[in-house]
Amino acid sequence: MASTRLVQIVHPEHGRRVGLVDEHHLHLLSTYRSVYAFATAAIETGVKLRELLSTDLSGIVLDYDEIHALRSGWTFLPSLDHPRDPARSIVSGCANMHGTPPVDRPNSPPWFYKGNGAHLRSHGEALTIPAFGLSGAEEAELVGAYIIGPDGTPHRVGLTPGNEFADAALAAADPRMLSHAKIRTCAIGPELVLDAAFDDARGSVRVERKGSQIWSRDVATGGSHTLFSLAEVERNLFQYDAHRIPGDVHLHYLGGSVSSFGDGVRLEHGDQVVIEWQGYGRALRNLIEREASAETPAAQAL
């Protein structure tokens, strides 16, 4: 069965739309303007999301090659978001170690908070090294995308490529600063795959500087490579009542194995990181920007 892959795009005149991927084309869907709305309708009606989408084609077909290359008026949104309130998208990650001996296996998957929808970036957008940060480092991962149903049940919408961007130098200098190092902009997309299995995914990640490739590695993830299965990761994440608030979106990075930082590369302003997973559609590309020096506002007493 062919995979069902979706993108979310936006245009200054036409607004946001959901597109069904068909190789070199995007078929715009008709009824709703967000994956969130389609998934919510599927939860409420009990109709499988794949079936709901297949009957909702608008007849509008766009050139996907031009859009992915960022040569049209359309730009990408994160492949799943909360369309009304970014704060209701909870972004987190799992330290799902790859290639670690079983004797070192923790009792449950360690997880960390990365921020909310305000930290999410899409294909073509910049990832920012803040002025107070020491570094920025990519990590190629797959991301579980979830919506919490009206009764508090988590529903997996699909899996999507991700760049779990963080401050590796800060974490390396002082492990106590790991939580600080993780709260950074990060990227998902461009495509959301509805029916992907987290078993044996292969891909690649590369860093480009001034038009030339300066580093690349093959990557692998999924249950064949990680300490914890997707089911274990999900049980761990959603055991908390606060993670099952109806209507919330959860985007959970499922663990990575390599990073250019570990090979001695230090990302610079203007670099580009490209991540591609076989079976997960087009590559995710993000520019790296270093924020100019800026004062951090302090709280004032009322």
VEXPA-276742 format. One record per atom (N, C-alpha, C): y, x negated, z. Coordinates in steps of 0.1 Angstrom, whole numbers, plus 2048, in hexadecimal, padded with zeros to 3 digits. Layout:
REM VEXPA-276742
YXZ;...
//
This chain:
REM VEXPA-276742
7F47F8800;800800800;80C7F7800;8167F97F7;8227F27F6;82A7F5802;8317EA807;83A7EC812;8467F480F;84C7FB819;858802818;8637FA81E;86D7F6816;8787ED81B;8857F4819;88E7F3823;89B7F9823;8A67EF825;8B17F2820;8BE7EA823;8C87F4827;8D27EF82F;8DE7F7832;8EA7EF82C;8F27F6824;8FD7F081D;9097F881F;9157F281C;9217FA81E;92B7F5813;9337FF80F;93D7FD804;94B802809;9567FB806;96380080B;96780E806;9618127FA;96481F7F5;9598297F8;94D8257F7;94282E7F8;93B82F806;94082780F;93B82781D;92D82181E;926824829;91981E82B;90E826825;903820820;8F882781B;8EB81F81E;8E082681D;8D382081F;8CD81F811;8C781380E;8C1811801;8B280E803;8AA8147FA;89B8127F9;8998067EF;8937FC7F3;8917F07EB;8867F27E0;88A7EF7D4;8807F07C9;8827E37C0;87D7D87C5;87F7CB7BE;88D7C87BB;8927CA7AE;8A07C67AB;8AA7D27AD;8A57DD7B2;8AE7E87B4;8AE7EE7C2;8B97F57C5;8B97FC7D2;8BB80B7CE;8B28147D3;8B48227D1;8BA8287DE;8C782C7DC;8CE8327E7;8C883F7EC;8C78417F9;8C284D7FF;8CD857801;8C9863802;8D386E801;8D887480E;8CF878817;8D3881822;8DB87A82C;8D686E830;8DD86783B;8E385A837;8EC85483F;8F384883B;8EE83C844;8E483D84C;8DF832854;8D0834856;8CA828858;8BB82885B;8B982F869;8C382D872;8C283487F;8C184387D;8C9849874;8C8857872;8BB85C86C;8B6854862;8A985885C;89E857867;89E84C86F;89484A879;894855883;8A0859887;8A2863891;89C87188C;89F87387F;89A87F879;88B87F878;885874875;876873875;870875883;87787088D;87287289B;87388189E;87E88789B;88089589F;87789F897;87489C88A;86C8A5882;85D8A2882;859895887;84B891886;84788D879;84F88C86F;84C888862;84D878861;84387285B;84386385A;84F85F853;856854858;862850852;86084C843;855846840;853842832;85384F829;84D85A82D;84C866826;85A86C825;86186C82F;86F871830;87886A825;87785D824;87F85681B;87B85880C;86E85A80A;86985B7FC;86E8687F5;8728727FD;87787E7F7;8868807F8;88D8757FB;89C8767FD;8A486D7F4;89F86A7E8;8A68617DF;8B28697D9;8BD8627D8;8CA8687D3;8CB8687C4;8C385F7BE;8C585D7B0;8CF8517AC;8D584C7B7;8DF8417B5;8D78347B6;8D782B7AC;8D081F7AC;8DA8137AA;8D88097B3;8E27FE7B3;8DA7F17AF;8E17E77AA;8DC7DA7A7;8DA7D27B4;8CE7D07B8;8CC7C97C5;8CF7BA7C4;8CC7B47B8;8CF7A67B6;8DE7A37B9;8E77AB7B3;8F57A97B5;8F97AB7C3;8F47B57CA;8F87B87D8;8F37AD7E1;8E67A97DF;8E179E7E8;8E97917E6;8ED78F7DA;8F57827D7;9037847DC;90778F7E1;9147927E6;91F7917DB;91B7967CF;9247967C4;9297A47C0;9277AD7C9;92C7BB7C7;9357C07D2;93A7CC7D1;9427D17DC;93A7D57E8;92D7D67E7;9247D97F2;9217CD7FA;9217CF807;91D7C5811;9127CA81A;90B7C2821;9007C6829;9047C9837;8FD7D283D;8FE7D584B;8F07D0851;8F07CE85F;8E37CB864;8D87D5860;8CC7D185F;8C27DA859;8BE7E6862;8C27E586F;8C27F1878;8CD7EF882;8D57FA884;8DF7F988E;8E1807893;8EA80989D;8EE8168A2;8FB81989B;8FC822892;90782488A;914828891;91382E89D;91E8338A4;92382A8AF;91A8238B6;91D81C8C2;91680F8C2;91C8038BE;9157F68BE;90F7F38CC;9157F78D7;9107F48E4;9037FA8E7;8FF8038DF;8F280A8E1;8E68038D9;8EA7F88D3;8E07EF8CD;8DE7E48D6;8D27E38DC;8CF7D88E6;8C77CD8DE;8CD7C18DF;8C77B68D7;8C17AC8E1;8B47A98DF;8AD7A08E9;8A37988E1;89B7908E8;8927878E2;8867838EB;87C77F8E5;87077B8EC;86C76C8EA;86B7658F5;8667578F4;8577578F2;85375C8E6;84575D8E2;8417508DC;83D7478E4;83B7398E0;8307388D5;83272F8CC;82972C8C1;82171F8C4;81471F8C3;80D7138C4;80C70D8D2;80F7158DC;80E7108EA;8007128EF;7FA7088F6;7EC70A8FB;7EB716904;7E071E903;7DE72A90B;7E072891A;7DD71C91F;7DF71992D;7ED71B932;7F7719928;80571B92C;80A72992A;801732927;805740923;80B747930;81774C930;81C75393B;81576193C;817767947;81077494A;81577F940;82277E93D;828788934;83278192B;83678691F;83F780916;84D77E91D;85277291E;860770923;869776919;87377D91D;87D782914;88B780919;895780910;8A377D913;8AC78790C;8B7789911;8C279290C;8CB78A902;8CE78F8F7;8D77898ED;8E47908EB;8E579C8F0;8F27A38EF;8EF7B18EA;8F97B68E3;8F87C48DD;8FC7C48CF;8FE7D08C9;9017D18BB;90D7C98B7;9167C78C0;9227BF8BC;91F7B18B9;9137AC8BD;90F79E8BA;90779D8AD;9037A98A7;8FB7A989B;9027A688E;8FC79E886;90279B879;8F779E86E;8FC79F862;8F37A3857;8F279784D;8EA799843;8EA790838;8F878E832;8FC781831;90977E82B;91477C835;911780841;91C77E84C;91A771853;92576D85A;925761861;92076286F;919757873;915755881;91E74B888;92374E894;92E747899;92A73E8A5;92E7328A5;92D7298B0;93A72B8B8;93A7318C4;9467338CB;94D7268CF;95A7278D2;96171B8D6;95C7158E3;95671D8EC;9517188F8;9427138F7;93C7158EB;92E7118E9;92D7038E5;9216FD8E8;91E6F08E4;9186EE8D6;9116F88D2;90A6F78C5;9077058C0;9017068B4;8FB7128AF;8EE70D8A8;8E37158AA;8D77118A4;8CF71D89F;8CA71D893;8C372888D;8B5728893;8AE734892;8A0735895;89B74188C;89273E883;88C74887A;882750881;88475D882;87A766889;879773881;87077B885;86F789882;87479188E;87A79D88B;8807A5896;87A7B3896;8767B78A1;8717C58A2;87E7CE8A4;87E7D989C;8897E389C;8847F08A1;88B7F58AC;8868018B3;89180B8B5;88D8188B6;8968228BB;88F82A8C6;89682D8D1;8908348DC;8928438D9;88684A8D9;8868598D6;88C8618E2;88E86E8DF;8948778E9;88D8778F7;8808758F6;878875903;876867909;87D85D904;87C850909;871848903;86A84C8F8;8608458F2;86683B8E8;86282E8E9;8678258DF;8608278D1;8678268C6;8618288B9;86581B8B1;85A8148AC;85D8098A4;86080E896;86D80B891;87180E884;86B80587A;86A7F887D;8657EE874;8687E0879;8657D6871;8687C8873;8727C3869;87A7BA86D;8857B4864;8877A5867;88A79E85D;88D79085F;89978E868;89978386F;8A4780879;8A777187A;8B476F87E;8B8761882;8BD762890;8B475D899;8B775E8A8;8C07528AB;8CC7538A7;8D67488A8;8DA7478B7;8DA73A8BC;8DD7388CA;8E372A8CC;8E77278D8;8ED71A8DB;8E27118E1;8DA70A8D8;8CF7028DD;8D36F68E5;8DF6F08E2;8E46E58EA;8E76E88F8;8ED6F48FA;8F06F9908;8E36FB910;8D970190A;8CD704911;8C66F7914;8C66ED90B;8C06E090D;8C66D8918;8D46D9918;8DB6D1923;8D86D7931;8D66E4932;8D46EA93F;8CC6F693D;8BF6F6940;8B770293E;8BC70F946;8C470C950;8CA718957;8D472094F;8D8719944;8E272093B;8DC72792F;8CF729930;8C872F925;8CD73D922;8D074592C;8D575292A;8E3752923;8EB748926;8F8746920;8F6742911;8ED73990F;8EA734902;8E673F8F8;8DF7498FD;8D97538F4;8E375E8F0;8EE7608F7;8F776B8F4;9017668E9;8FC7678DD;9047638D1;90276D8C6;90A76B8BC;9087738B0;8FA7708AA;8F47798A4;8E677789E;8E5781892;8DB77E88A;8DB78687D;8CD78C87B;8CD798875;8C179E870;8C37A4862;8B77A585B;8B87AB84D;8B57A0843;8B87A3836;8BE7AF832;8B57BB832;8A87B9832;89F7C5830;8977C883D;8957D583F;88C7DA849;87F7DF843;8747D9847;8677DD842;8607E784C;85E7F3847;8597FD84F;84A7FC854;8427F684B;8347F684E;82E7E884E;8357DF853;8317D1854;8287CF861;81E7C6860;8167C386B;81A7B5870;81B7B487E;81F7A7884;81279F886;80D79987B;80079287C;801784877;80378286B;804774865;80F77485B;81C77285F;827771856;82B763854;82D75F847;831752843;83F75283C;84674883E;853747838;859739838;866739836;86D72C836;87C72E83B;881723840;88F723844;89571683F;8A271683B;8A970A836;8B770B83A;8BD6FF83B;8CC6FD83D;8D26F7831;8DD6FD82D;8E46F7821;8F26F3826;8F66E7821;9046E2825;90B6DE818;9166E3815;91E6E0809;9166E17FC;90D6EC7FC;9066EE7F0;8F86E77EF;8F56DF7F8;8E86D77F8;8E06DA804;8D36DB802;8C96DD80D;8C86D1815;8CA6D2823;8C96C682B;8BD6C7834;8B76D2835;8AB6D483E;8A36E083A;8966E083B;88E6EC839;8816EA840;87B6F6844;86E6F684A;867703846;85A702845;85270E844;850714852;84F721853;84E728860;84273285F;83D73586B;83273F86B;834747879;831753879;83175B885;827767884;82776F88E;81D77A88F;812777899;80A78189B;8007808A6;7F67748A4;7F476F897;7EC764895;7F275789A;7FF75789D;80674A8A0;80D74B8AE;80F7568B3;8167588C0;80D75A8CC;8127578D8;80A7598E4;8077688E7;8117718E3;81077F8E6;8107878DA;8087928DA;80879B8CF;8147A48CF;8167AB8C4;8227B48C4;8207BF8CE;8147C48D0;8127CE8DB;8167C98E8;8127BD8EC;8167B78F9;8257B68FA;82B7B18F0;83A7AF8F0;8407BD8F2;83C7C78EB;8427D48EC;8407DA8FA;8347D9900;8317DE90D;83A7D7917;83C7CA916;8447C391F;8537C791E;8587C9912;8667CC910;8697DA915;8607E4912;8637F2915;85D7F7922;8597EE92A;8547F2938;8607F6940;86C7F293D;8787F4945;87E802941;88280A94B;888817948;895815940;89C80B943;8A980993D;8A880692E;89C80292A;8997FF91C;89380B914;89381791B;88E823914;89882E915;8A482B913;8AF835913;8AF83C906;8AD849905;8AD8508F8;8B984D8F0;8B784A8E3;8C18478D9;8C58398D8;8C08308E1;8C48228E0;8BC81B8D5;8C18118CF;8BB8088C6;8B77FB8CD;8AB7F68CA;8A77E98CF;8A47E08C3;8A97D48C3;8A67CA8B9;8A17BD8C1;8947BA8C0;88D7B18C8;8877A58BF;88D7998C1;88878D8BA;87B78A8BF;8717888B6;8637878BB;85E7788BC;86676F8BC;8627618BE;8637588B2;86774C8B4;8687428A9;8617358AC;85F72D8A2;8577218A4;85F7148A1;869715898;870708894;87F70B893;887700894;895701893;89A6F488E;8A56F4886;8AA6E7882;8AF6DE88D;8B36E5898;8B86DD8A4;8AD6D48A9;8A16D98A9;8966D18AE;8936C58A5;8976C5899;8956BA890;8A26B188F;8AB6B4898;8B76AB898;8C36AF890;8C26BB889;8CD6C0881;8D76C888A;8E46C5889;8EE6CD890;8F66D5886;8F56E2887;8FC6EB87D;90B6E987E;9126E9873;9206E7872;9276F386C;9346F486E;93C6FE868;93A6FE859;937709853;935709844;92770883F;91E704848;90F704845;90A712842;8FF71383B;8F9720839;8EA71F83C;8E5729843;8D772A847;8D073583F;8C5732839;8BE73B831;8B073D836;8AC749839;89F74C83F;898756835;88B754832;88475D829;87575E82E;87176A830;86376D834;85B774828;85076F825;84877581B;84478481F;84678D816;84379B819;84E7A3820;85A79C822;8657A2829;8717A2821;86F7A1814;87B7A380B;883797809;89079A805;89978F802;89D78780E;8A277B80B;8A6771816;8B277681E;8B277282A;8BE774833;8C6767833;8D376882F;8DB75C82E;8E875F836;8EB75583F;8F7756847;8FF749847;90C74A847;91573F848;91673B857;91972E85A;91C72A867;92A727869;93172D873;93F72B875;941726884;94971C886;94D718893;95A71E896;95B7258A1;96772C8A6;9727228AA;97E7248A6;98971C8AB;98A71D8BA;9907138C0;9927148CE;99A7208D2;9967278DC;99C7338E1;99B7358EF;9A473B8F6;9A373E904;99A74A907;992749911;98A754915;99175D91F;99376A91C;99B772925;994773933;99C77293D;99777494B;99A782950;991787959;99479495E;9A0794967;9A779F967;9B37A196F;9B07AC97A;9B57A9986;9B37B3991;9BB7BF98E;9B57CB991;9BC7D898F;9C47DB99C;
//
